[in-house]
């Protein structure tokens, strides 16, 4: 039981304390102090990053020496009314979070419990005694993102906008009272964007129906309701979004597509917006692209090392076509950009044609298609071949003309990267022929196909080891072999993962290289032979095998793996 009386931590010199108790050596302390003077970072963080001790060791040491509790935020049940005793800006600045009200004090978790300035500032803010606890900084930052959600603020702003609309009692569709309602609309949309970015949402959906307006976020591939508001505010939101993206505010009968940029804190977010007329108004879907996070490199995609080396060798060839395939939302574009970044150097000319251009790459000439002026994939691709390119990226092989031009470009000395919508790697070559490409052209040009999916990762904060069921054991042994019992991991559900048991996603991949037997099968027009040879080549690296290997590693669950590969669970 924690004593109720609040005690201000004594002033200590962390380095001297660690040295005195022989946690670190004098040479390690001197090196860390020199690094601290250069970088300005806190000494504890420098010691951890230099590998002189772990974060857990440091926190446990401080807890014992200062006689304050060590709180594991991963398994802590937060009380929103207590957390908000400290405003979010102060929580981030001072690395502190209010955890519980006690008899005479507030329990506050500090990432640096010997920072007396932070202690005094939080004390002045609370205007009541506080009792310090020590928490892990990485968990603290995650907790701040989770517990300072803007759900109540969004609901309050939606209600405020509803009152404004009721007062004017007009249709905002033509912008008649835009000035009167601009502030509530702007505040509401800004708050929605901030909340979406904070929880790493990939999409925002604004959907009116007969009785209400739903705002939903897609997080880790799953849609979750953020708020439900009065449907009367829907048109105001849609009108404002149309103004932001340069769309026709008076056109409500036809779908429209637009794009804009918004700034959320320090991040620059590209917003791709699509409107759709529905029975009760206009539905809006927005894809969020954080330009500040940069492009992932190939070695950060999570591919197995053998597959990664094969892929690097494949795209290192001077010519040929390499396809990335999978359903919508499987991360194909992320992989393509990683390939492009790997190949990008001043000695090569890289051209891309996309719909739309998602990320800007320095040194790469990028073109966005525009159907309204007949600037199609095929037309741009024909122009590309007169630009002396080395590498060409085509956003999608979506029609016969694009496929033929892309294959001929690959056959005549260019490396062509693109995407295709097929279920697996083996069927991609046959899909190109179904789209009208000649078998000899596919055989001469196609060099490899990477198929991929995204599976949700088990939340590290609430994961627990569980024995595999008999059905799961049989499935894993059939795919992976082995006779030992399998211990799997599942998430119980916590605040960090919104009580889903999953946090983040990982990729699973299979790679098919078009070797000589496959080339011969394509040239001879024997799809059955091709599929048999292709299946044999990728048997040990099939999507199902790779997904279940991630299950055995404790990264995901059997149900999630099967859902990703087969659309079932």
PEWODA-V744565 format. One record per residue. N is the residue number from 1. RES is the residue in three letters. OMEGA is omega as a letter, one per 30 degrees, with the letter a starting at -180 (999 if undefined). Layout:
# PEWODA-V744565
N_RES_OMEGA ; N_RES_OMEGA
This chain:
# PEWODA-V744565
1_UNK_a ; 2_UNK_l ; 3_UNK_a ; 4_UNK_a ; 5_UNK_l ; 6_UNK_a ; 7_UNK_l ; 8_UNK_l ; 9_UNK_l ; 10_UNK_l ; 11_UNK_a ; 12_UNK_l ; 13_UNK_a ; 14_UNK_a ; 15_UNK_l ; 16_UNK_a ; 17_UNK_l ; 18_UNK_l ; 19_UNK_a ; 20_UNK_a ; 21_UNK_l ; 22_UNK_l ; 23_UNK_l ; 24_UNK_l ; 25_UNK_l ; 26_UNK_a ; 27_UNK_l ; 28_UNK_l ; 29_UNK_a ; 30_UNK_l ; 31_UNK_a ; 32_UNK_l ; 33_UNK_l ; 34_UNK_l ; 35_UNK_l ; 36_UNK_l ; 37_UNK_l ; 38_UNK_a ; 39_UNK_a ; 40_UNK_l ; 41_UNK_l ; 42_UNK_a ; 43_UNK_l ; 44_UNK_l ; 45_UNK_l ; 46_UNK_l ; 47_UNK_a ; 48_UNK_a ; 49_UNK_l ; 50_UNK_l ; 51_UNK_a ; 52_UNK_l ; 53_UNK_a ; 54_UNK_l ; 55_UNK_l ; 56_UNK_l ; 57_UNK_a ; 58_UNK_a ; 59_UNK_l ; 60_UNK_l ; 61_UNK_a ; 62_UNK_l ; 63_UNK_a ; 64_UNK_a ; 65_UNK_a ; 66_UNK_a ; 67_UNK_l ; 68_UNK_a ; 69_UNK_l ; 70_UNK_a ; 71_UNK_l ; 72_UNK_a ; 73_UNK_a ; 74_UNK_a ; 75_UNK_a ; 76_UNK_l ; 77_UNK_a ; 78_UNK_l ; 79_UNK_a ; 80_UNK_a ; 81_UNK_l ; 82_UNK_a ; 83_UNK_a ; 84_UNK_l ; 85_UNK_l ; 86_UNK_l ; 87_UNK_a ; 88_UNK_a ; 89_UNK_l ; 90_UNK_l ; 91_UNK_a ; 92_UNK_a ; 93_UNK_a ; 94_UNK_l ; 95_UNK_a ; 96_UNK_l ; 97_UNK_l ; 98_UNK_a ; 99_UNK_a ; 100_UNK_l ; 101_UNK_l ; 102_UNK_a ; 103_UNK_a ; 104_UNK_a ; 105_UNK_l ; 106_UNK_l ; 107_UNK_a ; 108_UNK_l ; 109_UNK_l ; 110_UNK_l ; 111_UNK_l ; 112_UNK_a ; 113_UNK_l ; 114_UNK_l ; 115_UNK_a ; 116_UNK_l ; 117_UNK_l ; 118_UNK_l ; 119_UNK_a ; 120_UNK_a ; 121_UNK_l ; 122_UNK_l ; 123_UNK_l ; 124_UNK_a ; 125_UNK_a ; 126_UNK_a ; 127_UNK_l ; 128_UNK_a ; 129_UNK_l ; 130_UNK_l ; 131_UNK_a ; 132_UNK_l ; 133_UNK_l ; 134_UNK_a ; 135_UNK_l ; 136_UNK_a ; 137_UNK_a ; 138_UNK_l ; 139_UNK_l ; 140_UNK_a ; 141_UNK_l ; 142_UNK_a ; 143_UNK_l ; 144_UNK_l ; 145_UNK_a ; 146_UNK_a ; 147_UNK_l ; 148_UNK_l ; 149_UNK_a ; 150_UNK_a ; 151_UNK_a ; 152_UNK_l ; 153_UNK_l ; 154_UNK_l ; 155_UNK_l ; 156_UNK_l ; 157_UNK_l ; 158_UNK_l ; 159_UNK_l ; 160_UNK_l ; 161_UNK_l ; 162_UNK_l ; 163_UNK_l ; 164_UNK_a ; 165_UNK_l ; 166_UNK_a ; 167_UNK_a ; 168_UNK_l ; 169_UNK_l ; 170_UNK_l ; 171_UNK_a ; 172_UNK_a ; 173_UNK_a ; 174_UNK_l ; 175_UNK_a ; 176_UNK_a ; 177_UNK_a ; 178_UNK_a ; 179_UNK_a ; 180_UNK_a ; 181_UNK_a ; 182_UNK_a ; 183_UNK_l ; 184_UNK_a ; 185_UNK_a ; 186_UNK_l ; 187_UNK_a ; 188_UNK_a ; 189_UNK_l ; 190_UNK_a ; 191_UNK_l ; 192_UNK_l ; 193_UNK_a ; 194_UNK_a ; 195_UNK_a ; 196_UNK_l ; 197_UNK_a ; 198_UNK_a ; 199_UNK_l ; 200_UNK_l ; 201_UNK_l ; 202_UNK_a ; 203_UNK_l ; 204_UNK_l ; 205_UNK_l ; 206_UNK_a ; 207_UNK_l ; 208_UNK_l ; 209_UNK_a ; 210_UNK_a ; 211_UNK_a ; 212_UNK_l ; 213_UNK_l ; 214_UNK_l ; 215_UNK_a ; 216_UNK_l ; 217_UNK_l ; 218_UNK_a ; 219_UNK_a ; 220_UNK_l ; 221_UNK_a ; 222_UNK_l ; 223_UNK_l ; 224_UNK_a ; 225_UNK_l ; 226_UNK_l ; 227_UNK_l ; 228_UNK_a ; 229_UNK_l ; 230_UNK_a ; 231_UNK_a ; 232_UNK_a ; 233_UNK_a ; 234_UNK_a ; 235_UNK_l ; 236_UNK_l ; 237_UNK_a ; 238_UNK_a ; 239_UNK_l ; 240_UNK_l ; 241_UNK_l ; 242_UNK_l ; 243_UNK_a ; 244_UNK_a ; 245_UNK_l ; 246_UNK_l ; 247_UNK_a ; 248_UNK_a ; 249_UNK_a ; 250_UNK_a ; 251_UNK_a ; 252_UNK_a ; 253_UNK_a ; 254_UNK_l ; 255_UNK_l ; 256_UNK_l ; 257_UNK_a ; 258_UNK_a ; 259_UNK_l ; 260_UNK_l ; 261_UNK_l ; 262_UNK_l ; 263_UNK_l ; 264_UNK_a ; 265_UNK_a ; 266_UNK_a ; 267_UNK_l ; 268_UNK_a ; 269_UNK_l ; 270_UNK_a ; 271_UNK_l ; 272_UNK_a ; 273_UNK_l ; 274_UNK_l ; 275_UNK_a ; 276_UNK_l ; 277_UNK_l ; 278_UNK_a ; 279_UNK_a ; 280_UNK_l ; 281_UNK_l ; 282_UNK_l ; 283_UNK_a ; 284_UNK_l ; 285_UNK_a ; 286_UNK_l ; 287_UNK_a ; 288_UNK_l ; 289_UNK_a ; 290_UNK_a ; 291_UNK_a ; 292_UNK_a ; 293_UNK_l ; 294_UNK_a ; 295_UNK_l ; 296_UNK_l ; 297_UNK_a ; 298_UNK_a ; 299_UNK_l ; 300_UNK_l ; 301_UNK_l ; 302_UNK_l ; 303_UNK_l ; 304_UNK_a ; 305_UNK_l ; 306_UNK_l ; 307_UNK_a ; 308_UNK_l ; 309_UNK_l ; 310_UNK_a ; 311_UNK_l ; 312_UNK_l ; 313_UNK_a ; 314_UNK_a ; 315_UNK_l ; 316_UNK_l ; 317_UNK_a ; 318_UNK_a ; 319_UNK_a ; 320_UNK_a ; 321_UNK_l ; 322_UNK_a ; 323_UNK_l ; 324_UNK_a ; 325_UNK_a ; 326_UNK_l ; 327_UNK_l ; 328_UNK_l ; 329_UNK_a ; 330_UNK_l ; 331_UNK_a ; 332_UNK_a ; 333_UNK_l ; 334_UNK_l ; 335_UNK_l ; 336_UNK_l ; 337_UNK_l ; 338_UNK_l ; 339_UNK_a ; 340_UNK_l ; 341_UNK_l ; 342_UNK_a ; 343_UNK_a ; 344_UNK_l ; 345_UNK_a ; 346_UNK_a ; 347_UNK_a ; 348_UNK_l ; 349_UNK_a ; 350_UNK_l ; 351_UNK_l ; 352_UNK_l ; 353_UNK_a ; 354_UNK_l ; 355_UNK_f ; 356_UNK_l ; 357_UNK_a ; 358_UNK_l ; 359_UNK_l ; 360_UNK_l ; 361_UNK_l ; 362_UNK_l ; 363_UNK_a ; 364_UNK_l ; 365_UNK_a ; 366_UNK_a ; 367_UNK_l ; 368_UNK_a ; 369_UNK_l ; 370_UNK_a ; 371_UNK_a ; 372_UNK_l ; 373_UNK_l ; 374_UNK_l ; 375_UNK_a ; 376_UNK_l ; 377_UNK_a ; 378_UNK_a ; 379_UNK_l ; 380_UNK_a ; 381_UNK_l ; 382_UNK_l ; 383_UNK_l ; 384_UNK_a ; 385_UNK_l ; 386_UNK_a ; 387_UNK_l ; 388_UNK_a ; 389_UNK_l ; 390_UNK_a ; 391_UNK_a ; 392_UNK_l ; 393_UNK_l ; 394_UNK_a ; 395_UNK_a ; 396_UNK_l ; 397_UNK_a ; 398_UNK_l ; 399_UNK_a ; 400_UNK_a ; 401_UNK_l ; 402_UNK_l ; 403_UNK_a ; 404_UNK_a ; 405_UNK_l ; 406_UNK_l ; 407_UNK_l ; 408_UNK_l ; 409_UNK_l ; 410_UNK_a ; 411_UNK_a ; 412_UNK_l ; 413_UNK_l ; 414_UNK_l ; 415_UNK_a ; 416_UNK_l ; 417_UNK_l ; 418_UNK_l ; 419_UNK_l ; 420_UNK_l ; 421_UNK_l ; 422_UNK_a ; 423_UNK_a ; 424_UNK_a ; 425_UNK_a ; 426_UNK_a ; 427_UNK_a ; 428_UNK_l ; 429_UNK_l ; 430_UNK_l ; 431_UNK_l ; 432_UNK_l ; 433_UNK_l ; 434_UNK_a ; 435_UNK_l ; 436_UNK_a ; 437_UNK_l ; 438_UNK_a ; 439_UNK_a ; 440_UNK_a ; 441_UNK_l ; 442_UNK_a ; 443_UNK_a ; 444_UNK_a ; 445_UNK_a ; 446_UNK_a ; 447_UNK_a ; 448_UNK_l ; 449_UNK_l ; 450_UNK_l ; 451_UNK_a ; 452_UNK_l ; 453_UNK_l ; 454_UNK_l ; 455_UNK_l ; 456_UNK_a ; 457_UNK_l ; 458_UNK_a ; 459_UNK_l ; 460_UNK_a ; 461_UNK_a ; 462_UNK_a ; 463_UNK_l ; 464_UNK_l ; 465_UNK_l ; 466_UNK_l ; 467_UNK_l ; 468_UNK_l ; 469_UNK_l ; 470_UNK_l ; 471_UNK_l ; 472_UNK_l ; 473_UNK_l ; 474_UNK_a ; 475_UNK_a ; 476_UNK_l ; 477_UNK_l ; 478_UNK_a ; 479_UNK_a ; 480_UNK_a ; 481_UNK_l ; 482_UNK_a ; 483_UNK_a ; 484_UNK_l ; 485_UNK_l ; 486_UNK_l ; 487_UNK_a ; 488_UNK_l ; 489_UNK_l ; 490_UNK_l ; 491_UNK_l ; 492_UNK_a ; 493_UNK_a ; 494_UNK_a ; 495_UNK_a ; 496_UNK_a ; 497_UNK_a ; 498_UNK_l ; 499_UNK_l ; 500_UNK_a ; 501_UNK_a ; 502_UNK_l ; 503_UNK_a ; 504_UNK_l ; 505_UNK_l ; 506_UNK_a ; 507_UNK_l ; 508_UNK_a ; 509_UNK_l ; 510_UNK_a ; 511_UNK_l ; 512_UNK_l ; 513_UNK_a ; 514_UNK_a ; 515_UNK_a ; 516_UNK_l ; 517_UNK_l ; 518_UNK_l ; 519_UNK_l ; 520_UNK_l ; 521_UNK_l ; 522_UNK_a ; 523_UNK_a ; 524_UNK_l ; 525_UNK_a ; 526_UNK_a ; 527_UNK_a ; 528_UNK_l ; 529_UNK_l ; 530_UNK_a ; 531_UNK_l ; 532_UNK_l ; 533_UNK_a ; 534_UNK_l ; 535_UNK_l ; 536_UNK_a ; 537_UNK_a ; 538_UNK_a ; 539_UNK_a ; 540_UNK_l ; 541_UNK_l ; 542_UNK_l ; 543_UNK_a ; 544_UNK_a ; 545_UNK_a ; 546_UNK_l ; 547_UNK_l ; 548_UNK_l ; 549_UNK_l ; 550_UNK_l ; 551_UNK_a ; 552_UNK_l ; 553_UNK_l ; 554_UNK_a ; 555_UNK_a ; 556_UNK_a ; 557_UNK_l ; 558_UNK_a ; 559_UNK_a ; 560_UNK_l ; 561_UNK_l ; 562_UNK_l ; 563_UNK_a ; 564_UNK_a ; 565_UNK_a ; 566_UNK_a ; 567_UNK_l ; 568_UNK_l ; 569_UNK_999
